[in-house]
Amino acid sequence: MAARPDPADTELPSSPRPGTYARGTETVDAIIKAALRVLIDEGSGAFTIRRIAAECGMKVGNVSYHFPKKELLIQTLLDDIIGSYDKLLERTVRQPGLDAEERLRLIVVMCLDDIAGKRTTRLFPELWALANHNEFVADRVRVFYQRVHDFIAEYVAQLNPALNHQEVRDVALFISASMEGATPFLGYEKPWAERMPAFTAIAAHGLVHVAKTITSAQIAGLDARR
C-alpha cells in the first residue's frame, strides 16, 4: 500500500523483529534485502538459503545462523512489509479530519499504487507460488492478508453499520481481492499497466460505493432485484 512506489524499490525499513536471530543488526537487514531481491528478480524457484547467501556476499553458515529455515525469512519479510504499511497508514489514512469514506478511498488508491510498483507486482505472486507448496508459508501469507482485510474492514464497518461482523469481513475480502486481481493485468510491466490510473479512479469510486450501499440481503444473494 505504499503511495507511488519507485518501480525499482526493493528496500524495507529496519525494525526490531521477533525470532531466534540477532535483532535489528546490519547483517540481518542485508539478508532480508537480499532475499527480497532474489524473490523479485529470480522468483520462488531460486529462493534458497544458498542463493540468498551468494546474493548478499555471505557464507551459507552465516545466513543459516540467523535464519535456519527459509520459512523464517518469509515470516520476517511479511512482518516488515506489514510494518511499513502500518506506518504509511498512520501518516496518511489515519490523519485527523478525514471521514471513513475518504479513508477507505485512500486505502484503495494506496493499494493500487503499490501494485503498480515492481516490488509488489513481482513479490506477491512469488509468495503465493511458495504458499502453494508450503503450509507454513501459506499460513503466513494468510495472516498477512488478514491484516490487510482488517485495515479495510475498519472503514467498511463505519460506512455501513447495518452489516454484521461477517458481512463486513466479506465486503473487505471482496475489496481486497478486487484490487489484488489487478496485478497480472495492470501491475509493473504488465499488458495494461498504462491504464492503471483509470482503473484506480474507477476502483476508488466503485469499491467505496459498494462498501457504503451493499445490503445484507445482497450479500446473501437473496435480493430479488439482482
N, C-alpha and C positions, 0 to 999 in steps of 0.2 A: 504494500500500500504506500510505497514511497512516492512523493509527488515529483513528476517529471524526472525520472531517474536517468542518469547517464547510461546509455546503452552498453558501455564497456565496464560499468561498475561491477566489481565482484568483492567489494570490501564490506566487512561487518564491524560494528563497534566493539571495542574490547570492554568486557564487563565481567564481574565475578560470576563464576559458573560452578554449579554443584557437580561433584564427581570425585573420582579417586585420584585424579591428576592434580598437579600444582595449579593454583587458581590465578588467572589473570596474568600469567607470565608471557613474555615476548615469544617464547618457544611455542606455547600453546596457541597463541594468536597466529603465528606463522603456519602452524599445521592446519588450523581451521581455514585460513585463507587459501592454502594450497589445495586442501580438499575441495573447497568451493570451486576453484579454477578447474580442477580435474573433472568434476561433475558437469560444469557448464561447457567446457571446451572439448571434452573427450567422451562424456557420457557415463552411464552407470556401469557399463562393461569394464571400464578402466578404473573403477573406484575400488582400489585395493590399498592396503597399508604400504606395500612395496612401491606402488606408483606414486602415492602421496609423498612418501619419504623422498623419492627422487625429485619430485616437483619442488619441494622446499629445501633440497640440498642437505638432508639429514640421513643418518643411518636408520635402517628399519627398526633397530632396537630402541633408538631414541623416540621414535614415533610411537612404538608399541608400549613404551613405558608410560606415556601419557594417555594413550588410547589403545588398550589391549585388544579391543574389537572395533571394527568399523561402524558397528551399530551405535557406539558411544559418540562417534564423530557425527553421525546423523542427528542424534538427540541434541548435541551441542549446537550444531548448525541451526536447527529449528528453534531452539531456545533463544539463540542470538537474534534470529530473524524476527521472532515474535516480540522480543525486547525492543528491537529497533522500531517496530510498528507501534508498540505502546508509547514510545517517546514521541513519535510523529503524531499520534492521535492527541497526546497532551498538548502539543504545540499548535495544532490546527483545529481538529474537530471539537475538542473539549474546551476551547477558549470561551470565555464568558460572552453572553449576549446573543448566542445563536439558539434558534429553536430546533426541535427534533427533526423537522423536515430538512432544514439546512444541514444539520449534522449528518443525516443519512445520505443526502446528496453528496456531501464532501467525501464520505466513505466510498461511495460508488466511483466518483471521479478519481480518487487516490488509488483505488484498486486497479482501475483500468489504465491509469498512467503507469502503474507498477508493471502490469502485464506487457505494456509496450516496450519495456526495457529488456536488454539482453539477459540479465541475471534471472529474472523471473520466468521469461519465456523458455529459457533453456533448463533452469534448475528444477522446476516443479514437475515437469513430465519425467525427468530422470528419477526424481524421488518416488513418483508413482510406479515407475518401472521397477525400482528396487522393492517397493512395497508389495508388488505382485508375487514376489518370491521369498519374502522375509517377513515373518509375522511380527517381529519386534518393530521393524521399520514401518510396517502398515499401521501398527498401533500408535507410533509416534506421529505419523502423518495425520491420523485421525484426531489425535489430541490437538495438533496444531490447527487444523481446520475447525475444531470445536471452539477454539479461542476466537477465530475469525467470526464464526457464527454468533458467538457471544457479543462481539462488538456490534454486529448488525442488529441482533435481537433487542438490544437495549433501546434502540430508537424505534424499531417496529412496534414494540410494546407501548411506547409513548404515543405514537401516531395512531394506533388502532387499539384502544383499550378494550374493545368488545371481544377481541380474540383471547382465547385461553392460552395457557403457557405452551402447550404442544403446538397449537396453531401458529403462535409467534415463532416457534422454532422452525416450523415448516416453511413459513414465509422467508425467514432468514436463510434457510438452506436453499430455497429457490433463487433468492437474490445472489447468493454466493456462487451457486452452480451456473447461473446465467452469465456471470462475469468470467468465471474460470473457463467456460466453454468458448470464450473469445480467443483463447490462447493460440490454437492451431490455425486460426483464420486471420487474426489481426495482430498477433504478437510480433516481436522483433524479427524482421526479415521474412515474415510470413506473407502469403499471397496478397492479402488485402490490408497490409499494415498501414498504408497511407489513408485508409478510411477510418482509422481508429478515432480521430476527433469527432466524426459524425456519429459513430457508434456510441461513443461516450456521452454525447449530447442526448441521444435517444434513450440510452440506458438510464442516465441521471433523471430524465423526465419519467420514463415508463416504470422503472422499478420503484421509485418513490411513490408514484401514483398507485401502483399495486399495493404497496405496504399500507397506504392510507385508506384504501377503499375496499379491499377484498373482505368478504364476509365469511363467517364460519360455514354457512351452507355451501358457498362456492368452493371452499377448501375441501369439504366433504364430498363434493361432486353431486349435490342434491338440488342445486338451483335450477328450476325449470327453464330459466331463460338462457341457459348456456347452449 
